[in-house]
Amino acid sequence: MKYENTLWSKVKRQMGSFSRLGTDRKLRQMSIEDRIKFVGHRYVVGAVNTSAWFEIGKLQFDFLLSNGLTPDKRFLDVACGALRLGQFMIPYLDKGHYHGLEGEKALVDGGLREEVPHPLIDLKAPQFYFNYEFDVPAEERFDFMIAQSLFTHLVPDDIRKCFAKLRRNASDDCKFFFTYGRGDSNGNPNQPSDPNVDWRYAFDEMASFAADGGWKARDIGHWYHPRGQQIAVAEPV
């Protein structure tokens, strides 16, 4: 698929005369496969233009390298989506060291089909796990993990589940970076987790969720995220 500079132009042609809000509402009524068919995997994960697609992936990549990630480290991309980060990380890491966890296989399929050069897939052998329960084989251990724009869409119990489930996959020196929307949780919606809805938390709340799962969290704060998400790191205890 050839991407235009502004993906929204393509979306408007595909969806007709809907407004951006109307289009997003209509898309939510479709299966993930149909959404990708109509507007592409980039738009489905929130990239309304080409620069937005690359910006957040490169931001994560540069941040992780500046915090000690090297090609020999084993890495888990939590909620890896359409490989916004994976397009940079798969070529960089040693063979078999990139692992992605994602609930929607169709997003990963789109990323592998259009974002990662096909020879690299065989050369680097990325591994993927498809579920919403944060289940990764117990024998797998990771030195680095990241969950970018995941906890911003989850209720507390699901955040706790993520920390608890992935604790068993952490190496002794693992660093689990995660983003969150800083704010007053009293204003959060009273509904189940939803990728189209935002939740906000104070860092102390995020640290408590991590502690419940066997991690000690440290706030890092601002990292130039275009949507203002803050970042923190958790280490196993």
N, CA, C and O of each residue as an XYZ file, in Angstrom:
948
protein
N       0.841     -1.194      0.000
C       0.000      0.000      0.000
C       0.877      1.245      0.000
O       1.805      1.337      0.804
N       0.609      2.198     -0.875
C       1.348      3.445     -0.896
C       0.663      4.444      0.021
O      -0.507      4.773     -0.175
N       1.392      4.928      1.023
C       0.802      5.837      1.999
C       0.944      7.282      1.541
O       2.007      7.703      1.085
N      -0.147      8.034      1.670
C      -0.115      9.447      1.350
C       0.454     10.207      2.525
O       0.518      9.688      3.639
N       0.871     11.448      2.275
C       1.424     12.243      3.355
C       0.399     12.443      4.456
O       0.752     12.442      5.636
N      -0.846     12.613      4.095
C      -1.898     12.753      5.087
C      -2.857     11.578      4.953
O      -3.628     11.513      3.995
N      -2.816     10.661      5.893
C      -3.673      9.487      5.829
C      -5.145      9.858      5.911
O      -6.005      9.148      5.390
N      -5.426     10.972      6.568
C      -6.820     11.392      6.707
C      -7.464     11.636      5.352
O      -8.664     11.412      5.195
N      -6.685     12.094      4.360
C      -7.237     12.301      3.016
C      -7.729     10.986      2.438
O      -8.802     10.923      1.837
N      -6.955      9.956      2.618
C      -7.362      8.634      2.135
C      -8.593      8.139      2.881
O      -9.519      7.595      2.279
N      -8.596      8.334      4.200
C      -9.723      7.880      5.016
C     -11.010      8.542      4.555
O     -12.042      7.882      4.438
N     -10.955      9.838      4.294
C     -12.160     10.546      3.855
C     -12.688      9.974      2.548
O     -13.899      9.843      2.373
N     -11.796      9.634      1.634
C     -12.247      9.056      0.364
C     -12.865      7.689      0.570
O     -13.842      7.338     -0.092
N     -12.299      6.911      1.490
C     -12.798      5.567      1.738
C     -14.140      5.578      2.460
O     -15.016      4.763      2.171
N     -14.295      6.501      3.395
C     -15.459      6.483      4.280
C     -16.567      7.440      3.851
O     -17.638      7.443      4.459
N     -16.339      8.243      2.829
C     -17.383      9.138      2.378
C     -17.316     10.486      3.075
O     -16.229     10.994      3.348
N     -18.486     11.071      3.366
C     -18.547     12.449      3.853
C     -18.584     12.554      5.367
O     -18.965     13.597      5.899
N     -18.200     11.502      6.070
C     -18.221     11.549      7.527
C     -17.179     12.534      8.050
O     -16.128     12.725      7.438
N     -17.480     13.151      9.180
C     -16.477     13.928      9.902
C     -15.474     12.963     10.525
O     -15.687     11.750     10.533
N     -14.370     13.516     11.049
C     -13.385     12.650     11.706
C     -14.046     11.883     12.857
O     -13.825     10.681     13.001
N     -14.848     12.560     13.672
C     -15.515     11.897     14.789
C     -16.491     10.838     14.277
O     -16.546      9.729     14.807
N     -17.267     11.189     13.235
C     -18.214     10.236     12.685
C     -17.527      9.033     12.081
O     -18.011      7.907     12.196
N     -16.383      9.276     11.427
C     -15.627      8.177     10.842
C     -15.130      7.229     11.922
O     -15.260      6.012     11.791
N     -14.561      7.783     12.990
C     -14.046      6.939     14.063
C     -15.161      6.116     14.698
O     -14.950      4.951     15.036
N     -16.338      6.701     14.864
C     -17.469      5.956     15.424
C     -17.875      4.818     14.496
O     -18.168      3.709     14.945
N     -17.889      5.106     13.199
C     -18.260      4.071     12.237
C     -17.226      2.941     12.234
O     -17.585      1.766     12.156
N     -15.955      3.299     12.319
C     -14.904      2.286     12.324
C     -15.018      1.359     13.523
O     -14.753      0.162     13.410
N     -15.409      1.902     14.670
C     -15.492      1.090     15.881
C     -16.563      0.015     15.791
O     -16.546     -0.948     16.557
N     -17.492      0.175     14.860
C     -18.522     -0.830     14.679
C     -18.043     -1.985     13.797
O     -18.727     -3.002     13.676
N     -16.874     -1.828     13.188
C     -16.342     -2.848     12.279
C     -15.401     -3.784     13.017
O     -14.903     -3.459     14.095
N     -15.164     -4.935     12.435
C     -14.112     -5.817     12.919
C     -12.769     -5.165     12.658
O     -12.662     -4.279     11.810
N     -11.745     -5.593     13.377
C     -10.423     -5.014     13.177
C      -9.934     -5.263     11.754
O      -9.249     -4.419     11.177
N     -10.283     -6.418     11.187
C      -9.876     -6.726      9.816
C     -10.509     -5.752      8.825
O      -9.849     -5.300      7.889
N     -11.789     -5.427      9.028
C     -12.457     -4.490      8.129
C     -11.919     -3.079      8.294
O     -11.808     -2.336      7.319
N     -11.583     -2.703      9.527
C     -10.990     -1.372      9.736
C      -9.687     -1.238      8.962
O      -9.446     -0.230      8.298
N      -8.846     -2.273      9.057
C      -7.571     -2.234      8.345
C      -7.803     -2.176      6.841
O      -7.098     -1.462      6.128
N      -8.785     -2.922      6.362
C      -9.096     -2.927      4.933
C      -9.512     -1.542      4.453
O      -9.125     -1.118      3.364
N     -10.301     -0.837      5.262
C     -10.837      0.454      4.843
C      -9.827      1.580      4.983
O      -9.709      2.413      4.084
N      -9.089      1.624      6.102
C      -8.258      2.808      6.368
C      -6.791      2.493      6.612
O      -5.989      3.414      6.764
N      -6.417      1.222      6.654
C      -5.023      0.865      6.851
C      -4.648      0.710      8.315
O      -5.256      1.320      9.194
N      -3.641     -0.114      8.561
C      -3.254     -0.400      9.944
C      -2.682      0.811     10.666
O      -2.796      0.910     11.887
N      -2.067      1.734      9.929
C      -1.499      2.913     10.584
C      -2.589      3.765     11.222
O      -2.474      4.170     12.379
N      -3.639      4.032     10.466
C      -4.719      4.858     11.003
C      -5.412      4.158     12.165
O      -5.804      4.808     13.134
N      -5.564      2.850     12.077
C      -6.246      2.100     13.140
C      -5.544      2.285     14.483
O      -6.202      2.329     15.522
N      -4.205      2.395     14.474
C      -3.479      2.568     15.735
C      -3.241      4.036     16.078
O      -2.464      4.346     16.981
N      -3.911      4.944     15.355
C      -3.904      6.343     15.763
C      -3.000      7.273     14.989
O      -2.882      8.445     15.348
N      -2.350      6.790     13.929
C      -1.466      7.649     13.138
C      -2.264      8.255     11.989
O      -2.580      7.561     11.022
N      -2.593      9.538     12.085
C      -3.421     10.177     11.061
C      -2.578     10.715      9.913
O      -3.128     11.146      8.899
N      -1.266     10.700     10.051
C      -0.392     11.079      8.942
C       0.925     10.328      9.061
O       1.203      9.697     10.081
N       1.714     10.402      8.030
C       2.935      9.615      7.961
C       3.918      9.995      9.055
O       4.538      9.120      9.659
N       4.070     11.289      9.321
C       5.023     11.710     10.344
C       4.608     11.208     11.716
O       5.465     10.849     12.523
N       3.311     11.176     11.997
C       2.846     10.671     13.292
C       3.137      9.191     13.437
O       3.422      8.724     14.540
N       3.070      8.443     12.342
C       3.376      7.017     12.389
C       4.828      6.789     12.808
O       5.111      6.010     13.718
N       5.734      7.478     12.132
C       7.154      7.252     12.412
C       7.616      7.908     13.714
O       8.495      7.379     14.394
N       7.028      9.056     14.065
C       7.518      9.829     15.202
C       7.507      9.034     16.500
O       8.511      8.993     17.211
N       6.382      8.404     16.814
C       6.281      7.723     18.109
C       7.115      6.448     18.124
O       7.675      6.092     19.161
N       7.208      5.756     16.992
C       8.069      4.582     16.940
C       9.531      4.948     17.144
O      10.238      4.285     17.904
N       9.987      5.999     16.471
C      11.388      6.417     16.596
C      11.658      6.977     17.983
O      12.748      6.783     18.522
N      10.690      7.666     18.570
C      10.852      8.181     19.932
C      11.134      7.037     20.897
O      12.053      7.124     21.712
N      10.353      5.969     20.812
C      10.566      4.815     21.689
C      11.933      4.182     21.448
O      12.662      3.865     22.389
N      12.267      4.004     20.170
C      13.525      3.359     19.821
C      14.718      4.134     20.390
O      15.594      3.553     21.031
N      14.743      5.436     20.151
C      15.848      6.258     20.646
C      15.895      6.263     22.167
O      16.972      6.224     22.764
N      14.718      6.311     22.792
C      14.661      6.325     24.254
C      15.238      5.028     24.826
O      16.028      5.063     25.770
N      14.850      3.903     24.265
C      15.327      2.621     24.779
C      16.837      2.470     24.599
O      17.523      1.973     25.492
N      17.355      2.897     23.447
C      18.801      2.820     23.251
C      19.536      3.716     24.231
O      20.608      3.359     24.721
N      18.963      4.882     24.520
C      19.617      5.790     25.467
C      19.556      5.254     26.892
O      20.275      5.735     27.768
N      18.700      4.258     27.130
C      18.596      3.656     28.456
C      19.211      2.261     28.517
O      18.868      1.458     29.385
N      20.123      1.981     27.586
C      20.943      0.791     27.708
C      20.599     -0.397     26.847
O      21.269     -1.426     26.936
N      19.569     -0.296     26.007
C      19.227     -1.432     25.153
C      20.299     -1.629     24.089
O      20.659     -0.689     23.381
N      20.805     -2.843     23.980
C      21.802     -3.210     22.974
C      21.282     -4.415     22.196
O      20.356     -5.085     22.654
N      21.858     -4.707     21.028
C      21.292     -5.766     20.174
C      21.197     -7.134     20.826
O      20.353     -7.943     20.439
N      22.049     -7.411     21.814
C      22.059     -8.733     22.430
C      20.995     -8.909     23.501
O      20.823    -10.012     24.021
N      20.273     -7.838     23.842
C      19.245     -7.923     24.876
C      17.961     -8.514     24.312
O      17.622     -8.317     23.146
N      17.261     -9.239     25.168
C      15.964     -9.809     24.783
C      14.870     -8.813     25.149
O      14.846     -8.275     26.256
N      13.960     -8.577     24.196
C      13.042     -7.445     24.300
C      11.598     -7.879     24.056
O      11.320     -8.657     23.143
N      10.671     -7.362     24.891
C       9.241     -7.610     24.713
C       8.520     -6.292     24.477
O       8.578     -5.382     25.304
N       7.842     -6.201     23.344
C       7.037     -5.041     22.959
C       5.592     -5.359     23.330
O       4.920     -6.121     22.636
N       5.122     -4.774     24.422
C       3.798     -5.095     24.965
C       2.748     -4.242     24.251
O       2.853     -3.016     24.214
N       1.735     -4.903     23.684
C       0.751     -4.233     22.818
C       1.484     -3.641     21.609
O       1.427     -2.437     21.356
N       2.169     -4.515     20.874
C       3.055     -4.072     19.795
C       2.303     -3.545     18.585
O       2.894     -2.870     17.743
N       1.011     -3.839     18.478
C       0.197     -3.287     17.407
C       0.729     -3.619     16.025
O       1.107     -4.757     15.748
N       0.755     -2.602     15.151
C       1.178     -2.776     13.764
C       2.673     -2.528     13.586
O       3.124     -2.209     12.487
N       3.439     -2.674     14.662
C       4.907     -2.606     14.636
C       5.415     -1.185     14.419
O       6.360     -0.953     13.665
N       4.779     -0.259     15.085
C       5.245      1.133     15.048
C       6.663      1.232     15.615
O       7.503      1.956     15.081
N       6.921      0.501     16.698
C       8.270      0.381     17.233
C       9.015     -0.774     16.571
O      10.214     -0.676     16.310
N       8.313     -1.855     16.303
C       8.952     -3.044     15.758
C       9.686     -2.813     14.455
O      10.684     -3.483     14.187
N       9.214     -1.869     13.625
C       9.879     -1.598     12.350
C      11.317     -1.117     12.556
O      12.165     -1.294     11.682
N      11.590     -0.510     13.715
C      12.949     -0.086     14.049
C      13.679     -1.151     14.862
O      14.879     -1.363     14.689
N      12.947     -1.816     15.746
C      13.575     -2.717     16.702
C      13.956     -4.063     16.085
O      15.000     -4.623     16.420
N      13.124     -4.580     15.194
C      13.414     -5.887     14.587
C      14.749     -5.871     13.848
O      15.538     -6.798     14.032
N      15.046     -4.858     13.013
C      16.352     -4.854     12.339
C      17.525     -4.680     13.305
O      18.629     -5.148     13.026
N      17.297     -4.020     14.424
C      18.381     -3.678     15.354
C      18.795     -4.848     16.235
O      19.988     -5.066     16.449
N      17.838     -5.594     16.743
C      18.135     -6.644     17.712
C      18.682     -7.903     17.045
O      18.456     -8.146     15.859
N      19.403     -8.694     17.830
C      19.891     -9.976     17.342
C      18.720    -10.889     16.977
O      17.589    -10.666     17.409
N      18.999    -11.898     16.193
C      17.969    -12.833     15.738
C      17.225    -13.458     16.920
O      17.832    -13.955     17.869
N      15.891    -13.417     16.832
C      15.053    -14.023     17.857
C      14.905    -13.221     19.126
O      14.291    -13.701     20.080
N      15.447    -12.007     19.176
C      15.411    -11.221     20.408
C      14.255    -10.230     20.471
O      13.978     -9.680     21.537
N      13.575     -9.991     19.352
C      12.365     -9.158     19.392
C      11.153    -10.054     19.569
O      10.932    -10.983     18.792
N      10.359     -9.761     20.615
C       9.112    -10.464     20.869
C       7.998     -9.432     21.006
O       8.170     -8.404     21.662
N       6.868     -9.710     20.388
C       5.731     -8.806     20.475
C       4.519     -9.503     21.065
O       4.222    -10.653     20.741
N       3.830     -8.790     21.933
C       2.588     -9.276     22.550
C       1.451     -8.381     22.090
O       1.502     -7.165     22.277
N       0.425     -8.973     21.488
C      -0.647     -8.173     20.895
C      -1.958     -8.952     20.891
O      -1.975    -10.161     20.660
N      -3.058     -8.242     21.152
C      -4.365     -8.873     21.150
C      -4.938     -9.092     19.768
O      -5.753     -9.992     19.568
N      -4.519     -8.271     18.803
C      -5.113     -8.321     17.465
C      -4.071     -8.756     16.433
O      -3.222     -7.965     16.021
N      -4.147    -10.001     16.029
C      -3.174    -10.545     15.075
C      -3.174     -9.779     13.753
O      -2.132     -9.645     13.112
N      -4.337     -9.279     13.346
C      -4.426     -8.578     12.067
C      -3.545     -7.336     12.031
O      -3.039     -6.970     10.970
N      -3.354     -6.684     13.174
C      -2.477     -5.516     13.212
C      -1.029     -5.923     12.964
O      -0.324     -5.288     12.180
N      -0.595     -6.971     13.627
C       0.778     -7.450     13.424
C       0.968     -7.916     11.983
O       1.997     -7.635     11.369
N      -0.015     -8.622     11.447
C       0.083     -9.079     10.058
C       0.259     -7.896      9.106
O       1.039     -7.969      8.156
N      -0.472     -6.803      9.365
C      -0.327     -5.613      8.533
C       1.058     -5.013      8.635
O       1.640     -4.596      7.634
N       1.587     -4.971      9.851
C       2.921     -4.436     10.043
C       3.990     -5.281      9.369
O       4.900     -4.748      8.734
N       3.881     -6.598      9.507
C       4.854     -7.491      8.881
C       4.772     -7.416      7.356
O       5.781     -7.540      6.661
N       3.574     -7.214      6.858
C       3.368     -7.178      5.412
C       3.908     -5.889      4.795
O       4.430     -5.909      3.680
N       3.786     -4.768      5.511
C       4.047     -3.483      4.871
C       5.102     -2.612      5.546
O       5.542     -1.623      4.959
N       5.516     -2.951      6.756
C       6.459     -2.078      7.459
C       7.851     -2.676      7.631
O       8.817     -1.938      7.827
N       7.969     -3.991      7.561
C       9.254     -4.652      7.768
C       9.664     -5.343      6.473
O       8.906     -6.166      5.959
N      10.844     -5.032      5.929
C      11.288     -5.727      4.707
C      11.254     -7.244      4.881
O      11.758     -7.770      5.874
N      10.672     -7.933      3.933
C      10.439     -9.373      4.076
C      11.703    -10.181      4.360
O      11.648    -11.108      5.168
N      12.845     -9.871      3.730
C      14.052    -10.656      4.058
C      14.450    -10.567      5.525
O      15.043    -11.496      6.072
N      14.117     -9.432      6.164
C      14.463     -9.257      7.577
C      13.655    -10.172      8.485
O      14.128    -10.554      9.555
N      12.452    -10.525      8.076
C      11.607    -11.374      8.917
C      12.268    -12.740      9.104
O      12.311    -13.266     10.216
N      12.784    -13.312      8.011
C      13.498    -14.582      8.118
C      14.839    -14.411      8.821
O      15.252    -15.266      9.604
N      15.509    -13.309      8.536
C      16.840    -13.080      9.100
C      16.789    -12.861     10.607
O      17.655    -13.343     11.338
N      15.767    -12.130     11.075
C      15.708    -11.734     12.482
C      14.742    -12.574     13.317
O      14.812    -12.549     14.546
N      13.855    -13.308     12.677
C      12.935    -14.240     13.346
C      12.216    -13.637     14.547
O      12.338    -14.160     15.654
N      11.466    -12.546     14.358
C      10.689    -12.008     15.479
C       9.633    -13.005     15.934
O       9.121    -13.787     15.132
N       9.308    -12.975     17.227
C       8.332    -13.886     17.817
C       7.121    -13.086     18.307
O       7.269    -11.965     18.793
N       5.922    -13.670     18.176
C       4.710    -12.955     18.567
C       3.786    -13.861     19.374
O       3.752    -15.078     19.190
N       3.030    -13.217     20.282
C       2.037    -13.891     21.115
C       0.752    -13.085     21.003
O       0.758    -11.866     21.171
N      -0.354    -13.774     20.716
C      -1.608    -13.086     20.436
C      -2.643    -13.418     21.501
O      -3.245    -14.491     21.476
N      -2.843    -12.509     22.420
C      -3.879    -12.661     23.447
C      -4.036    -11.351     24.205
O      -3.174    -10.473     24.151
N      -5.156    -11.240     24.913
C      -5.438    -10.059     25.734
C      -5.172    -10.310     27.217
O      -5.479     -9.461     28.054
N      -4.612    -11.452     27.540
C      -4.395    -11.819     28.946
C      -2.952    -11.603     29.390
O      -2.586    -11.961     30.509
N      -2.142    -11.028     28.531
C      -0.722    -10.774     28.821
C       0.033    -12.075     29.081
O       0.933    -12.131     29.920
N      -0.346    -13.105     28.354
C       0.295    -14.407     28.511
C       1.451    -14.565     27.528
O       1.280    -14.448     26.314
N       2.621    -14.832     28.079
C       3.830    -15.131     27.327
C       4.365    -16.443     27.896
O       4.294    -16.643     29.109
N       4.891    -17.333     27.077
C       5.403    -18.600     27.610
C       6.313    -18.392     28.814
O       7.181    -17.519     28.817
N       6.095    -19.207     29.829
C       6.784    -19.014     31.105
C       8.290    -19.107     30.988
O       9.013    -18.524     31.796
N       8.776    -19.837     29.987
C      10.221    -20.017     29.866
C      10.926    -18.805     29.261
O      12.153    -18.715     29.310
N      10.157    -17.867     28.688
C      10.766    -16.688     28.069
C      11.159    -15.660     29.138
O      10.401    -15.393     30.070
N      12.352    -15.096     28.985
C      12.850    -14.058     29.890
C      13.304    -12.858     29.068
O      13.904    -13.006     28.003
N      13.005    -11.660     29.586
C      13.321    -10.445     28.850
C      14.114     -9.475     29.709
O      13.895     -9.347     30.914
N      15.053     -8.789     29.039
C      15.879     -7.789     29.695
C      15.232     -6.404     29.651
O      15.447     -5.579     30.539
N      14.439     -6.162     28.607
C      13.734     -4.894     28.439
C      12.311     -5.191     27.978
O      12.066     -6.122     27.211
N      11.384     -4.374     28.466
C      10.005     -4.400     27.995
C       9.537     -2.952     27.874
O      10.059     -2.063     28.547
N       8.555     -2.728     27.015
C       7.909     -1.418     26.969
C       6.424     -1.603     26.678
O       6.036     -2.444     25.867
N       5.601     -0.806     27.350
C       4.168     -0.727     27.083
C       3.859      0.746     26.834
O       3.682      1.527     27.769
N       3.799      1.104     25.566
C       3.569      2.491     25.171
C       2.114      2.667     24.779
O       1.612      1.950     23.913
N       1.439      3.603     25.402
C       0.035      3.895     25.108
C      -0.854      2.668     25.310
O      -1.795      2.440     24.550
N      -0.546      1.886     26.338
C      -1.393      0.762     26.726
C      -2.159      1.094     27.998
O      -3.387      1.019     28.019
N      -1.448      1.457     29.052
C      -2.096      1.709     30.338
C      -2.997      2.938     30.291
O      -3.845      3.120     31.165
N      -2.821      3.781     29.277
C      -3.716      4.927     29.098
C      -5.122      4.491     28.699
O      -6.045      5.305     28.695
N      -5.292      3.208     28.361
C      -6.601      2.704     27.936
C      -7.114      1.570     28.824
O      -8.059      0.871     28.457
N      -6.490      1.387     29.997
C      -6.854      0.261     30.855
C      -7.344      0.715     32.222
O      -6.913      1.739     32.754
N      -8.267     -0.083     32.779
C      -8.725      0.123     34.155
C      -7.684     -0.478     35.105
O      -6.855     -1.280     34.675
N      -7.716     -0.105     36.387
C      -6.693     -0.574     37.328
C      -6.499     -2.085     37.372
O      -5.361     -2.552     37.406
N      -7.570     -2.850     37.374
C      -7.412     -4.301     37.483
C      -6.647     -4.879     36.286
O      -5.882     -5.832     36.441
N      -6.849     -4.312     35.105
C      -6.129     -4.808     33.930
C      -4.661     -4.382     33.956
O      -3.793     -5.118     33.486
N      -4.384     -3.212     34.497
C      -2.982     -2.790     34.652
C      -2.282     -3.718     35.638
O      -1.158     -4.158     35.396
N      -2.947     -4.011     36.744
C      -2.364     -4.941     37.727
C      -2.104     -6.308     37.092
O      -1.066     -6.927     37.325
N      -3.060     -6.763     36.291
C      -2.899     -8.064     35.633
C      -1.667     -8.066     34.742
O      -0.901     -9.029     34.745
N      -1.472     -7.002     33.986
C      -0.320     -6.916     33.098
C       0.979     -7.015     33.892
O       1.856     -7.810     33.552
N       1.105     -6.221     34.933
C       2.328     -6.273     35.751
C       2.532     -7.663     36.356
O       3.644     -8.189     36.345
N       1.474     -8.247     36.878
C       1.598     -9.544     37.551
C       1.971    -10.649     36.564
O       2.829    -11.482     36.856
N       1.326    -10.655     35.395
C       1.586    -11.713     34.426
C       3.013    -11.626     33.876
O       3.681    -12.647     33.715
N       3.476    -10.415     33.590
C       4.782    -10.258     32.953
C       5.938    -10.329     33.951
O       7.100    -10.399     33.551
N       5.623    -10.310     35.237
C       6.700    -10.414     36.225
C       7.464    -11.723     36.075
O       8.678    -11.757     36.271
N       6.766    -12.798     35.729
C       7.430    -14.101     35.614
C       8.355    -14.167     34.405
O       9.208    -15.050     34.320
N       8.187    -13.228     33.463
C       9.018    -13.214     32.262
C      10.172    -12.220     32.355
O      10.895    -12.009     31.381
N      10.342    -11.618     33.518
C      11.390    -10.613     33.698
C      12.700    -11.263     34.118
O      12.723    -12.096     35.024
N      13.785    -10.884     33.462
C      15.102    -11.282     33.945
C      15.378    -10.540     35.250
O      14.642     -9.625     35.619
N      16.424    -10.933     35.933
C      16.735    -10.306     37.228
C      16.971     -8.807     37.090
O      16.658     -8.044     38.005
N      17.522     -8.377     35.951
C      17.846     -6.966     35.738
C      16.890     -6.287     34.759
O      17.226     -5.255     34.179
N      15.726     -6.851     34.578
C      14.768     -6.326     33.596
C      14.359     -4.888     33.895
O      14.193     -4.493     35.049
N      14.203     -4.124     32.828
C      13.623     -2.786     32.903
C      12.340     -2.782     32.076
O      12.362     -3.041     30.873
N      11.232     -2.488     32.734
C       9.923     -2.440     32.081
C       9.490     -0.978     32.034
O       9.054     -0.422     33.042
N       9.610     -0.364     30.873
C       9.195      1.020     30.690
C       7.713      1.045     30.306
O       7.242      0.205     29.539
N       6.999      2.013     30.848
C       5.572      2.121     30.526
C       5.163      3.585     30.537
O       5.681      4.389     31.312
N       4.223      3.911     29.661
C       3.698      5.269     29.628
C       2.335      5.304     30.319
O       1.651      4.288     30.446
N       1.969      6.496     30.756
C       0.665      6.696     31.396
C       0.252      8.146     31.218
O       1.090      9.028     31.025
N      -1.047      8.379     31.287
C      -1.573      9.729     31.244
C      -1.703     10.250     32.664
O      -2.512      9.748     33.444
N      -0.915     11.249     32.996
C      -0.923     11.767     34.371
C      -2.151     12.637     34.595
O      -2.444     13.528     33.799
N      -2.864     12.373     35.682
C      -4.040     13.168     35.996
C      -4.803     12.603     37.176
O      -4.347     11.682     37.854
N      -5.968     13.170     37.405
C      -6.816     12.787     38.529
C      -7.698     11.614     38.117
O      -8.561     11.755     37.251
N      -7.483     10.471     38.731
C      -8.246      9.277     38.363
C      -9.710      9.365     38.767
O     -10.519      8.554     38.316
N     -10.069     10.331     39.605
C     -11.476     10.493     39.994
C     -12.354     10.839     38.795
O     -13.568     10.635     38.831
N     -11.748     11.357     37.746
C     -12.520     11.710     36.557
C     -12.533     10.624     35.498
O     -13.047     10.843     34.401
N     -11.980      9.457     35.801
C     -11.924      8.387     34.808
C     -13.307      7.803     34.525
O     -14.175      7.803     35.398
N     -13.508      7.309     33.314
C     -14.812      6.709     32.968
C     -15.073      5.442     33.771
O     -14.147      4.725     34.153
N     -16.334      5.186     34.015
C     -16.750      3.992     34.745
C     -17.202      2.940     33.739
O     -18.396      2.752     33.507
N     -16.227      2.262     33.148
C     -16.509      1.271     32.116
C     -15.295      0.366     31.983
O     -14.238      0.669     32.535
N     -15.430     -0.746     31.256
C     -14.274     -1.626     31.053
C     -13.188     -0.951     30.220
O     -13.428      0.063     29.566
N     -12.001     -1.528     30.256
C     -10.897     -1.044     29.422
C     -11.330     -0.957     27.965
O     -12.106     -1.779     27.478
N     -10.803      0.071     27.273
C     -11.229      0.314     25.898
C     -10.104      1.058     25.167
O      -9.656      2.099     25.647
N      -9.638      0.551     24.022
C      -8.549      1.223     23.308
C      -8.919      2.583     22.758
O      -8.047      3.339     22.330
N     -10.222      2.908     22.764
C     -10.675      4.197     22.247
C     -11.025      5.196     23.342
O     -11.536      6.280     23.060
N     -10.750      4.830     24.589
C     -11.087      5.682     25.731
C      -9.821      5.882     26.568
O      -9.005      4.969     26.697
N      -9.665      7.072     27.130
C      -8.467      7.391     27.906
C      -8.732      7.361     29.403
O      -9.774      7.817     29.874
N      -7.769      6.814     30.144
C      -7.755      6.841     31.605
C      -6.513      7.589     32.062
O      -5.467      7.524     31.416
N      -6.632      8.306     33.187
C      -5.495      9.035     33.760
C      -5.266      8.590     35.200
O      -6.198      8.233     35.921
N      -3.994      8.622     35.593
C      -3.618      8.204     36.944
C      -2.473      9.066     37.461
O      -1.666      9.577     36.685
N      -2.414      9.221     38.776
C      -1.229      9.797     39.408
C      -0.122      8.751     39.396
O      -0.389      7.551     39.340
N       1.130      9.219     39.448
C       2.208      8.237     39.436
C       2.135      7.313     40.640
O       2.425      6.124     40.509
N       1.756      7.818     41.808
C       1.669      6.959     42.992
C       0.706      5.795     42.761
O       0.923      4.694     43.266
N      -0.346      6.042     42.005
C      -1.275      4.951     41.684
C      -0.609      3.937     40.763
O      -0.748      2.730     40.957
N       0.117      4.431     39.760
C       0.809      3.508     38.861
C       1.845      2.689     39.622
O       2.003      1.494     39.371
N       2.547      3.328     40.550
C       3.551      2.610     41.345
C       2.897      1.537     42.208
O       3.470      0.469     42.427
N       1.698      1.829     42.694
C       0.973      0.849     43.503
C       0.538     -0.345     42.653
O       0.631     -1.488     43.099
N       0.062     -0.085     41.427
C      -0.317     -1.183     40.538
C       0.894     -2.069     40.258
O       0.791     -3.296     40.269
N       2.041     -1.439     40.007
C       3.255     -2.198     39.734
C       3.673     -3.022     40.948
O       4.042     -4.189     40.816
N       3.614     -2.410     42.130
C       4.015     -3.115     43.354
C       3.148     -4.337     43.604
O       3.634     -5.358     44.090
N       1.867     -4.236     43.273
C       0.964     -5.380     43.449
C       1.400     -6.559     42.582
O       1.101     -7.710     42.901
N       2.108     -6.275     41.488
C       2.549     -7.327     40.587
C       3.994     -7.739     40.774
O       4.512     -8.555     40.012
N       4.654     -7.180     41.788
C       6.029     -7.584     42.060
C       7.103     -6.714     41.432
O       8.209     -7.180     41.158
N       6.773     -5.438     41.201
C       7.715     -4.501     40.602
C       7.864     -3.256     41.490
O       6.966     -2.915     42.259
N       9.000     -2.599     41.366
C       9.200     -1.290     41.987
C       9.339     -0.267     40.870
O      10.231     -0.374     40.029
N       8.449      0.730     40.863
C       8.403      1.695     39.770
C       9.067      3.010     40.161
O       9.026      3.432     41.317
N       9.675      3.639     39.173
C      10.308      4.948     39.336
C       9.828      5.851     38.205
O       9.859      5.466     37.037
N       9.387      7.042     38.558
C       8.876      7.967     37.552
C      10.029      8.633     36.804
O      11.024      9.034     37.408
N       9.886      8.744     35.504
C      10.842      9.484     34.679
C      10.216     10.792     34.235
O      10.866     11.838     34.251
N       8.949     10.732     33.836
C       8.211     11.946     33.510
C       8.199     12.267     32.033
O       7.956     11.399     31.195
N       8.464     13.522     31.725
C       8.368     14.020     30.350
C       9.457     13.413     29.477
O      10.620     13.343     29.874
N       9.062     12.971     28.273
C      10.043     12.416     27.326
C       9.711     12.817     25.895
O      10.039     12.107     24.944
N       9.055     13.970     25.756
C       8.743     14.569     24.456
C       7.709     13.767     23.669
O       7.709     13.791     22.438
N       6.835     13.062     24.372
C       5.763     12.346     23.691
C       4.782     13.360     23.112
O       4.357     14.266     23.830
N       4.406     13.238     21.833
C       3.558     14.268     21.203
C       2.179     14.393     21.823
O       1.524     15.422     21.656
N       1.720     13.363     22.539
C       0.404     13.445     23.182
C       0.513     13.661     24.683
O      -0.475     13.549     25.409
N       1.704     13.967     25.136
C       1.887     14.317     26.541
C       1.934     13.161     27.509
O       1.908     13.378     28.720
N       2.004     11.927     27.013
C       2.089     10.804     27.924
C       3.427     10.843     28.682
O       4.470     11.167     28.114
N       3.367     10.508     29.961
C       4.549     10.424     30.793
C       5.118      9.007     30.718
O       4.431      8.073     30.306
N       6.379      8.860     31.119
C       6.981      7.532     31.100
C       7.629      7.222     32.444
O       8.133      8.112     33.129
N       7.606      5.960     32.802
C       8.192      5.482     34.053
C       8.845      4.132     33.770
O       8.657      3.546     32.703
N       9.611      3.651     34.739
C      10.263      2.353     34.584
C      10.017      1.521     35.845
O      10.050      2.043     36.959
N       9.774      0.237     35.658
C       9.587     -0.694     36.773
C      10.665     -1.768     36.696
O      11.043     -2.214     35.613
N      11.147     -2.171     37.855
C      12.139     -3.226     37.945
C      11.649     -4.283     38.915
O      10.987     -3.948     39.897
N      11.956     -5.560     38.668
C      11.436     -6.636     39.514
C      12.010     -6.585     40.926
O      13.166     -6.217     41.136
N      11.176     -6.961     41.877
C      11.619     -7.032     43.279
C      11.372     -8.442     43.791
O      11.668     -8.739     44.949
